[in-house]
Amino acid sequence: MSNTQINTVDSAYSTALLCLDYYQDLKDTADTLTQSALQSAVDRIGPDWHLDPSSWESVDTELVRGLREALQDHLRTPPESILIETLGETLAKDEYRDQWEGLTVEELEEVWQGLADHLLLGHA
């Protein structure tokens, strides 16, 4: 990492949510992937799939895979204009960076899982 900032699961997750809130095309993609994962569960398991807790894991897995493939390069750096607006230009320069850099595989998976859970709860 070129700066002294330490990235955390929370900063990566917050950045992903901020990007989804700010960029409508990313939000639309995430919503489409979520709907697809939910429909896939209905098709594979049936309309009551959500009553079985073990079914949620397969939906999460499918959604995480789709999100990772479609959005991983788009959710790592917060929108610069939002940073300038909220932090001011000087602090924004420090935060306009890849917020996921340096995370372990387990931490990255935690971010993706949290994002999938957030999206699924929004469609429940």
C-alpha positions in Angstrom: 0.0 0.0 0.0 1.4 3.3 -1.0 0.0 5.2 2.0 -0.2 4.6 5.7 -3.9 4.0 5.8 -5.0 0.6 7.0 -8.1 -0.9 5.3 -10.6 -2.8 7.3 -13.6 -5.0 6.6 -15.8 -2.1 7.8 -14.1 0.5 5.5 -14.4 -1.9 2.5 -18.0 -2.7 3.3 -18.9 1.0 3.8 -17.2 1.9 0.5 -19.2 -0.8 -1.3 -22.5 0.5 0.1 -21.5 4.1 -0.7 -20.8 3.1 -4.3 -24.1 1.2 -4.7 -25.9 4.3 -3.3 -24.1 6.7 -5.5 -23.9 4.9 -8.9 -27.3 3.9 -10.1 -26.0 1.5 -12.7 -24.1 -0.5 -10.0 -27.2 -0.5 -7.8 -29.3 -1.8 -10.7 -26.8 -4.5 -11.4 -26.7 -5.5 -7.7 -30.6 -5.5 -7.6 -30.7 -7.7 -10.8 -28.2 -10.2 -9.3 -30.2 -10.3 -6.1 -33.5 -10.9 -7.9 -31.8 -13.6 -10.0 -30.5 -15.4 -6.9 -33.9 -15.2 -5.3 -35.6 -16.5 -8.4 -33.1 -19.3 -8.7 -33.9 -20.4 -5.1 -37.6 -20.5 -6.0 -36.9 -22.5 -9.1 -34.5 -25.0 -7.4 -36.0 -25.4 -4.0 -39.6 -24.0 -4.3 -41.5 -21.0 -3.1 -40.9 -21.8 0.6 -37.2 -22.0 0.3 -36.7 -19.1 2.7 -38.2 -21.2 5.6 -35.2 -23.5 5.6 -32.1 -21.7 7.0 -29.7 -24.0 5.0 -31.3 -22.7 1.8 -30.2 -19.1 2.6 -26.5 -20.2 2.4 -26.9 -21.4 -1.2 -28.7 -18.1 -2.2 -25.9 -16.2 -0.5 -23.2 -18.2 -2.3 -24.9 -17.6 -5.7 -25.3 -13.9 -5.0 -21.7 -13.5 -3.7 -20.4 -15.2 -6.9 -22.5 -12.9 -9.1 -21.5 -9.7 -7.2 -17.8 -10.6 -7.3 -17.9 -11.3 -11.0 -19.9 -8.2 -12.0 -18.9 -5.6 -9.5 -15.6 -6.3 -7.8 -13.7 -3.6 -9.7 -16.4 -1.0 -9.1 -16.9 -1.1 -5.4 -13.3 -0.7 -4.1 -12.9 3.1 -4.3 -15.4 5.6 -3.0 -16.8 8.3 -5.3 -14.4 11.2 -5.1 -17.1 13.9 -5.2 -18.9 12.4 -2.1 -15.6 12.3 -0.2 -14.8 16.0 -1.1 -18.4 16.9 -0.1 -18.3 15.1 3.3 -14.6 15.3 4.2 -13.2 18.3 2.4 -10.6 18.3 -0.3 -7.6 17.6 1.9 -9.0 14.6 3.7 -10.7 13.3 0.6 -7.3 12.9 -1.1 -6.3 10.4 1.6 -9.5 8.4 1.4 -9.8 8.3 -2.4 -8.1 5.0 -2.7 -8.7 1.3 -2.9 -10.4 0.6 0.4 -10.1 -3.2 -0.1 -6.4 -3.3 -0.8 -4.5 -5.4 1.7 -7.5 -7.4 3.1 -7.0 -11.1 3.5 -9.1 -13.6 1.6 -11.2 -14.2 4.7 -11.8 -10.5 5.2 -12.7 -10.1 1.5 -15.2 -12.9 1.8 -16.7 -11.2 4.9 -17.2 -8.0 2.9 -18.9 -9.9 0.0 -21.0 -11.9 2.5 -22.1 -8.7 4.3 -23.0 -7.1 1.0 -25.0 -10.1 -0.1 -26.9 -10.2 3.2 -27.6 -6.5 3.0 -29.0 -6.8 -0.5 -31.1 -9.9 0.3 -32.6 -8.3 3.4 -33.5 -5.3 1.2 -35.5 -7.7 -1.1 -37.0 -9.9 1.6 
